[in-house]
Amino acid sequence: MRRRKSTSVYRRAILIYMVAIVAPSAVLLWLGIQTFERQHQSYVTLASERLSAELEARIHAAASAAFADSDQPIAKAFFVIERGRVIRPGLHTPLRLPIPESFTEADQQELTQNRPELALDSYQKLLTSHQRESLALYGIARCLTKLGRDAEARLAWRNLAASYPNDTDLSHRPFGIVAAIEAGDIDGLYEKIASGHWELPADQAEFFLNQLDPNRASPYLEQFRFARELEESFQPPEALQGNEIHPYAFGTQRIFYRSDGPDRISGFAVNAHWIDSTLRPQLERELGITQTARQDQLAYGGAIGLVLLILSSGVVLLLRDISREARTNRLRAELVSSVSHELKTPITLIHLYGETLLRHAGFREEERSDFYRIIVRESARLGRLVDQVLSFARVEQGVQAYKFEDGDMTPVITQLVKDYREFLERSGFSIEQSLPQSTPPVRFDATAVSQAVINLIDNAAKYSGDAKEIAVRLRAQDSAVTLEVEDYGIGIPVADRERIFDRFYRISNGNARGGYGIGLFLVRHIMDAHGGQVEVDSEPGRGSRFRLVFPIVDASSRVTI
């Protein structure tokens, strides 16, 4: 019943907290989030408009610079259009050039008459006369290849590639590519072509790269795909102002172009990656947009985190307090139950022996004396139990009062041990006492100190185990009077040693849980009130020694009446 009541209180407190604090805080938090989102969205819109305007201005400035300097990062691929056709980058190889007149005889000997040995002599004469040396060397290399003179042919091809790499044959193919391929010297040739070393038309570039590595894709070919898309989609206005730069967009491409004369347009494709990865972040830093947004997010996230932390802390503290209160209530209930059970024994014995004496008059004097002693002993036990519970209640309510007097503690402790000895000896205990004739005066409440000592002796008896020995010692030491109560029983585990003075805390005595968990709590409260200390030395299996340390009263501070 009590446990259900504690659970009900616990749930009611949680519900009140949720309704009174968490729910309003959540509503305010949600309203705050909505307000922040609206403000943030307004700021983002304004910042975006400002960024867009500044970005366009920077892009146009960079475009103007790119027409003067082709190395500007905004330009990805330059183009030239004449009469509506893209001529740069070239999409088609120009028509084959005619054979020079001086090469007609050698060409007929090689190709028409199929006499490579005669053509070789003719090409060598042309080379010696320095007439189109690269074209003559090209013919010599071809003829040596046809004659099967491979070593000489390879030397000729290499000489042609090294000496005239940028010259072209009649089909406009650079000798640096053609001769290198014929000589077998293709290491690094793919990369050289893909770097744009030669200005090739699209069909030649695609042919050579595919011939060198058919499984490899090169960004170099992107310019030709762009050129084809440009030729199909670009439609400039009829009239263009000279040197005026115009933007244009089609598909995913964006270009800038200008007129270079009648029927001629030049321009370039915009490098969108550079704009997004370099120019835009640079502008955001300059305008402080990124930093401001980050600061807003940090402030916003911090505020939300703080509110959630406060609410969570409130829940944790509430749960802890309620759990602690529920545990305290449970322990109080257990205390009441234990004390009620403990009261039955002395009450039953007193009632039993009292009724026996009343109803039966034929007992011998010795038997009557035993009955009287039991009644007195149990009455004293009952009184101590009631006093302990009342003292605990007064301590809990903060109304416990002490009557301090300066004096010698020895008579009080001596009488207490004498009174308690009979009870201990009847329970099979032997008590060792070491009490001096007198001790220096201390300021103490005799009743409270007696209660503390009885609690320690009672604890020693409960936790003595099989060792039925208890020692009580009193001595003066330095500036204090020390009272020791020692047993040789089960001792106190290290984990419990720091908590034995907490209210309701109990440890097992080997057979069952001992005491009510208030004895040592009262001992500590009494010693705190006396300005003294309570100390404990214990070792599991070897017993425990409790010390009550009382400060000696300074003779100069005592009041003499």
VEXDOLUM-696536 format. One line per 3 residues: for each residue y, x, z of C-alpha. Coordinates in Angstrom, 3 decimals, decimal comma. Example, Ala and Ser with C-alpha at 12.3 -4.5 7.8 and 13.67 -1.06 7.14 Angstrom:
-4,500:12,300:7,800  -1,060:13,670:7,140
***
This chain:
0,000:0,000:0,000  2,437:2,740:0,978  1,550:4,740:-2,093
2,168:1,733:-4,336  5,487:1,175:-2,578  6,519:4,817:-3,167
5,529:4,490:-6,820  7,584:1,320:-7,119  10,627:3,046:-5,596
10,109:5,951:-7,939  9,976:3,709:-11,009  13,003:1,726:-9,827
15,035:4,927:-9,392  14,065:6,129:-12,868  15,025:2,755:-14,358
18,395:2,775:-12,572  19,078:6,312:-13,785  18,155:5,421:-17,358
20,295:2,255:-17,367  23,284:3,607:-15,441  23,497:7,146:-16,829
21,184:7,958:-19,728  21,837:4,827:-21,814  25,685:4,990:-21,594
25,562:8,747:-22,230  23,372:8,183:-25,286  25,786:5,562:-26,632
28,780:7,855:-26,071  26,876:10,718:-27,651  26,059:8,593:-30,698
29,701:7,495:-31,053  30,789:11,102:-30,721  28,337:12,154:-33,419
29,604:9,447:-35,762  33,230:10,453:-35,181  32,424:14,115:-35,676
30,501:13,354:-38,872  33,437:11,408:-40,320  35,906:14,125:-39,434
33,549:16,792:-40,711  33,006:14,910:-43,971  36,770:14,577:-44,476
37,197:18,277:-43,854  34,347:19,109:-46,234  35,891:16,950:-48,958
39,318:18,586:-48,614  37,810:22,050:-48,397  35,641:21,360:-51,452
38,647:20,216:-53,499  40,632:23,249:-52,446  37,722:25,563:-53,185
37,111:23,976:-56,591  40,756:24,357:-57,642  40,920:27,980:-56,496
37,532:28,739:-58,067  38,614:27,399:-61,446  41,807:29,467:-61,308
39,808:32,626:-60,522  37,277:31,873:-63,276  40,046:31,474:-65,882
41,671:34,707:-64,696  38,327:36,520:-64,923  37,745:35,053:-68,386
41,094:36,374:-69,616  40,197:39,807:-68,254  36,767:39,677:-69,965
38,350:39,371:-73,436  40,178:42,636:-72,737  37,283:44,354:-70,952
33,744:43,391:-71,920  32,339:44,897:-68,711  33,685:42,064:-66,564
30,826:40,453:-64,535  31,791:36,915:-65,547  30,690:37,565:-69,163
26,951:37,272:-69,787  26,678:37,266:-73,586  29,454:37,727:-76,164
29,395:35,918:-79,470  31,310:35,739:-82,759  31,295:32,717:-85,054
32,456:32,806:-88,702  32,683:29,673:-90,813  30,595:27,776:-88,312
27,733:30,316:-88,168  26,954:32,675:-85,309  27,096:36,233:-86,618
26,954:37,935:-83,201  24,405:38,143:-81,818  22,789:37,964:-85,230
20,093:35,398:-85,669  18,836:36,533:-89,099  18,435:39,897:-90,774
20,916:40,371:-93,661  19,591:40,580:-97,215  17,841:43,805:-98,175
20,167:46,452:-99,605  19,644:47,642:-103,205  17,993:51,012:-103,816
20,602:53,749:-104,306  20,702:54,943:-107,931  19,770:58,512:-106,979
16,593:57,227:-105,260  15,390:55,100:-108,202  13,043:57,742:-109,691
11,435:58,638:-106,336  11,017:54,963:-105,446  9,272:54,218:-108,776
6,979:57,225:-108,376  5,991:56,073:-104,853  5,753:52,336:-105,296
5,397:51,532:-109,003  3,346:54,522:-110,247  1,591:55,001:-106,897
2,066:58,800:-107,198  3,070:59,793:-103,635  2,684:63,527:-104,428
5,373:63,271:-107,170  7,580:61,060:-104,999  7,279:63,620:-102,180
8,798:66,322:-104,399  11,578:63,971:-105,481  12,430:62,988:-101,872
12,448:66,645:-100,832  14,919:67,458:-103,638  17,146:64,568:-102,489
17,013:65,888:-98,908  17,922:69,382:-100,068  20,885:68,020:-102,034
22,016:66,165:-98,894  21,971:62,785:-100,552  21,331:60,079:-97,981
19,392:62,529:-95,795  17,966:59,882:-93,420  16,749:57,752:-96,364
15,239:60,848:-98,052  13,473:61,911:-94,830  12,198:58,356:-94,470
10,629:58,606:-97,972  9,107:62,028:-97,176  7,467:60,655:-93,993
6,043:57,686:-95,935  4,600:59,880:-98,670  3,013:62,334:-96,208
1,381:59,362:-94,449  0,007:58,054:-97,778  -1,321:61,516:-98,687
-3,204:61,672:-95,381  -1,250:64,656:-94,114  -0,994:63,088:-90,671
0,257:66,070:-88,683  3,084:66,728:-91,131  3,847:63,023:-91,348
4,083:62,763:-87,550  6,543:65,684:-87,476  8,606:64,018:-90,196
8,698:60,705:-88,343  9,727:62,423:-85,110  12,419:64,402:-86,917
13,758:61,186:-88,448  13,767:59,346:-85,078  15,484:62,238:-83,333
18,033:63,138:-86,008  18,990:59,711:-87,346  18,109:57,133:-84,631
20,958:54,782:-85,486  20,663:54,938:-89,274  18,813:52,044:-90,882
16,499:51,562:-93,799  17,327:49,191:-96,676  16,024:46,299:-94,530
18,552:47,140:-91,777  15,895:48,445:-89,348  16,993:51,420:-87,188
15,023:54,606:-87,792  15,054:55,209:-84,048  12,651:52,251:-83,764
10,691:52,391:-87,013  10,075:56,166:-86,973  9,178:56,197:-83,257
6,570:53,487:-83,782  5,088:55,342:-86,821  4,976:58,595:-84,823
3,321:56,828:-81,875  6,157:57,766:-79,528  6,619:54,340:-77,971
6,966:55,265:-74,271  10,219:53,723:-73,053  10,972:52,234:-76,475
10,584:48,627:-75,228  13,095:49,215:-72,436  15,493:50,951:-74,851
15,448:47,996:-77,234  15,746:45,468:-74,369  18,774:47,340:-73,017
20,682:46,525:-76,223  20,825:50,126:-77,469  20,668:48,852:-81,045
22,456:45,707:-82,176  19,498:43,936:-83,732  19,301:40,474:-85,257
17,085:37,992:-83,445  14,109:38,176:-85,820  13,958:42,010:-85,662
14,350:42,129:-81,840  11,624:39,530:-81,330  9,334:41,269:-83,861
9,643:44,760:-82,378  9,358:43,645:-78,741  6,338:41,509:-79,528
4,772:44,408:-81,416  5,303:46,794:-78,489  4,170:44,397:-75,725
3,224:40,847:-76,726  2,633:39,743:-73,078  6,008:40,790:-71,753
9,117:38,596:-71,544  12,556:40,160:-71,710  15,909:38,694:-70,580
17,342:40,513:-73,625  16,043:37,691:-75,828  18,021:35,089:-73,842
21,140:35,920:-75,882  19,386:34,828:-79,070  18,227:31,549:-77,523
21,826:31,057:-76,388  23,073:31,850:-79,893  20,741:29,281:-81,478
21,827:26,637:-78,931  25,472:27,584:-79,532  25,125:27,234:-83,296
23,568:23,786:-82,893  25,817:22,350:-80,160  29,216:24,067:-80,267
31,907:22,006:-81,976  35,359:23,547:-81,494  38,522:21,540:-82,252
39,977:21,763:-85,738  43,161:23,629:-84,787  43,144:26,560:-82,356
46,162:28,420:-81,047  45,985:32,181:-81,482  44,752:34,104:-78,400
44,628:30,911:-76,321  41,480:30,824:-74,201  39,507:27,568:-74,122
36,549:26,479:-71,953  33,611:24,581:-73,350  30,311:23,314:-71,934
27,093:22,133:-73,538  23,696:21,651:-71,972  23,455:24,079:-69,085
25,784:26,558:-70,739  29,473:27,136:-70,133  31,543:29,329:-72,470
35,066:30,584:-72,998  36,300:31,200:-76,545  39,430:31,936:-78,572
40,500:32,130:-82,192  40,474:35,603:-83,786  41,810:34,420:-87,124
41,036:31,887:-89,801  37,484:30,563:-89,473  36,612:33,158:-86,821
35,962:32,504:-83,123  34,912:34,932:-80,418  33,859:34,229:-76,873
31,196:34,692:-74,235  28,741:32,752:-72,061  29,722:32,473:-68,413
27,521:34,265:-65,874  26,867:31,314:-63,526  24,765:33,465:-61,194
27,706:35,807:-60,546  29,979:32,853:-59,819  27,549:31,286:-57,350
26,379:34,464:-55,623  29,585:36,543:-55,602  32,797:34,745:-56,531
32,210:31,500:-54,598  31,154:33,196:-51,295  34,119:35,567:-51,622
36,518:32,631:-51,970  34,873:30,807:-49,028  35,465:33,853:-46,854
39,061:34,211:-48,016  39,802:30,537:-47,388  37,913:30,580:-44,068
35,718:27,661:-45,114  32,384:29,198:-44,093  33,686:30,450:-40,762
35,335:27,134:-39,902  32,195:25,192:-40,812  30,077:27,555:-38,734
32,430:27,237:-35,762  32,360:23,445:-36,058  28,576:23,461:-36,167
28,377:25,764:-33,153  30,835:23,647:-31,167  29,116:20,438:-32,220
25,642:21,784:-31,473  26,800:23,298:-28,195  28,330:19,993:-27,056
25,166:18,073:-27,907  23,030:20,729:-26,228  25,214:20,606:-23,098
24,958:16,821:-22,871  21,204:16,923:-23,369  20,919:19,704:-20,795
22,901:17,697:-18,251  20,827:14,581:-18,870  17,583:16,554:-18,735
18,684:18,316:-15,559  19,496:14,951:-14,015  16,043:13,655:-14,877
14,378:16,802:-13,528  16,380:16,735:-10,298  15,737:13,029:-9,868
12,015:13,495:-10,428  11,952:16,418:-8,020  13,855:14,571:-5,296
11,812:11,413:-5,709  8,585:13,413:-5,756  9,671:15,283:-2,637
10,684:12,059:-0,918  7,433:10,388:-1,925  5,473:13,342:-0,567
7,495:13,273:2,663  6,878:9,562:3,054  3,180:10,084:2,453
3,069:12,881:5,031  5,004:10,739:7,510  2,460:7,985:6,991
-0,340:10,462:7,544  1,424:11,698:10,711  1,683:8,189:12,092
-1,970:7,570:11,243  -3,079:10,862:12,822  -0,983:10,392:15,967
-2,208:6,821:16,320  -5,767:8,064:16,099  -5,052:10,894:18,533
-3,518:8,486:21,055  -6,722:6,490:21,235  -8,685:9,281:22,941
-6,526:9,756:26,080  -5,776:6,031:26,323  -9,486:5,220:26,060
-10,435:7,813:28,691  -7,687:6,727:31,092  -8,690:3,120:30,655
-12,400:3,902:31,026  -12,164:5,998:34,200  -9,501:3,770:35,739
-11,649:0,667:35,188  -14,705:2,514:36,520  -12,894:3,398:39,743
-11,738:-0,208:40,180  -15,108:-1,836:39,620  -17,369:0,594:41,384
-16,558:1,670:44,946  -19,724:3,616:45,700  -18,733:6,952:44,092
-18,788:10,074:46,172  -15,486:11,820:46,887  -16,362:14,670:44,511
-17,031:12,229:41,660  -13,810:10,364:42,372  -11,888:13,664:42,281
-13,386:14,431:38,860  -12,366:10,995:37,581  -8,840:11,461:38,938
-8,539:14,887:37,299  -9,641:13,432:33,944  -7,107:10,640:34,246
-4,342:13,100:35,162  -5,372:15,510:32,382  -5,465:12,818:29,730
-2,184:11,382:31,001  -0,599:14,802:30,656  -2,128:15,160:27,179
-0,795:11,736:26,252  2,651:12,659:27,590  2,718:15,916:25,598
1,735:14,089:22,435  4,420:11,462:22,924  7,015:14,119:23,773
6,148:16,060:20,641  6,515:13,006:18,405  9,799:12,023:20,095
11,143:15,577:19,757  10,251:15,592:16,075  11,988:12,248:15,582
15,149:13,531:17,312  15,104:16,699:15,174  14,678:14,615:12,011
17,635:12,445:13,032  19,731:15,467:14,031  20,239:14,256:17,624
18,008:16,702:19,491  19,926:18,083:22,489  19,051:21,093:24,654
20,025:21,939:28,256  20,543:25,674:28,309  20,603:27,676:31,533
20,683:31,400:32,160  17,705:32,646:34,100  14,319:34,291:34,302
11,653:32,757:32,064  8,749:34,206:34,024  8,276:31,356:36,550
8,357:28,738:33,778  5,762:30,532:31,648  3,567:31,358:34,678
3,445:27,733:35,800  2,807:26,502:32,260  -0,178:28,869:31,788
-1,520:27,848:35,210  -1,281:24,150:34,344  -2,870:24,611:30,921
-5,647:26,982:32,055  -7,905:24,209:33,436  -7,725:22,281:30,143
-8,606:25,397:28,151  -11,415:26,476:30,437  -12,979:23,004:30,338
-12,978:23,388:26,506  -14,819:26,713:26,788  -11,790:29,013:26,365
-10,891:32,043:28,428  -7,185:32,797:28,724  -5,816:36,279:29,218
-2,335:36,514:30,660  0,013:39,435:30,991  3,064:38,178:32,849
5,480:40,433:34,777  7,017:39,542:38,132  10,365:38,998:36,421
12,216:39,511:33,171  15,907:39,958:32,332  17,818:36,692:32,179
17,946:34,737:28,926  19,684:31,533:28,006  17,000:28,854:27,491
16,013:25,235:27,855  12,909:25,235:30,098  11,536:21,972:28,688
11,981:23,009:25,064  10,524:26,488:25,627  7,547:24,960:27,448
6,972:22,658:24,493  7,127:25,593:22,061  4,634:27,641:24,099
2,272:24,662:24,469  2,424:24,159:20,684  1,475:27,801:20,134
-1,378:27,652:22,674  -2,590:24,388:21,153  -2,518:25,971:17,677
-4,410:29,008:18,987  -7,126:26,723:20,373  -7,418:24,746:17,126
-7,704:27,823:14,914  -9,745:30,055:17,234  -13,023:29,436:15,427
-15,938:30,909:17,396  -13,708:33,329:19,345  -12,801:31,301:22,436
-10,181:33,747:23,683  -6,410:33,290:23,938  -3,863:35,783:25,249
-0,377:35,019:26,591  1,981:37,952:27,172  5,585:38,152:28,330
7,630:41,327:28,338  11,137:42,681:28,037  11,707:44,878:25,034
15,016:46,485:24,021  17,634:43,725:24,164  15,199:40,818:24,072
12,467:39,068:26,026  9,359:38,544:23,929  6,650:35,959:24,501
3,380:36,415:22,601  0,508:33,981:22,080  -2,501:35,560:20,371
-5,859:34,276:19,238  -8,812:36,021:17,618  -9,813:33,230:15,291
-9,735:32,539:11,566  -6,221:33,875:10,881  -3,705:32,644:8,304
-4,052:33,276:4,543  -1,196:35,248:2,992  -0,347:32,360:0,621
0,224:30,016:3,595  2,113:32,412:5,859  5,563:31,620:4,464
5,085:27,851:4,709  3,462:27,282:8,110  6,848:26,534:9,672
7,639:23,777:7,152  7,393:20,221:8,408  4,100:18,461:7,709
2,524:21,653:6,373  -1,053:22,092:7,546  -3,851:24,519:6,761
-7,578:24,095:7,205  -9,120:25,239:10,471  -12,563:25,642:8,909
-13,875:22,201:9,827  -10,966:19,909:9,004  -7,232:19,984:8,592
-5,727:20,930:11,943  -2,742:19,418:13,741  -0,054:17,149:12,397
2,127:19,705:10,648  5,013:19,386:13,140  4,095:21,825:15,931
5,251:25,054:14,290  8,154:23,188:12,693  9,392:22,303:16,210
8,778:25,874:17,399  11,064:27,249:14,706  13,720:24,587:15,387
13,650:25,396:19,131  13,980:29,151:18,488  16,831:28,593:16,015
18,638:26,554:18,665  18,121:29,407:21,175  19,510:31,978:18,745
16,114:33,690:18,773  13,369:34,372:16,290  9,776:33,345:15,750
7,524:35,969:14,166  3,890:35,953:13,121  1,330:38,666:12,424
-1,971:37,487:11,046  -5,004:38,734:9,213  -7,651:36,355:7,859
-10,799:36,581:9,971  -9,117:38,530:12,778  -6,705:36,077:14,323
-2,959:35,522:14,625  -0,183:36,687:16,957  2,978:34,569:17,320
6,051:36,050:18,978  9,055:34,188:20,382  11,991:36,569:20,712
14,825:35,524:23,078  18,056:37,586:23,242  18,879:38,874:26,740
22,100:37,517:28,196  24,778:40,181:28,529  25,665:40,540:32,246
29,370:40,908:31,426  29,383:37,568:29,602  27,674:35,551:32,365
29,801:33,160:34,343  29,555:33,544:38,127  30,243:30,497:40,273
***
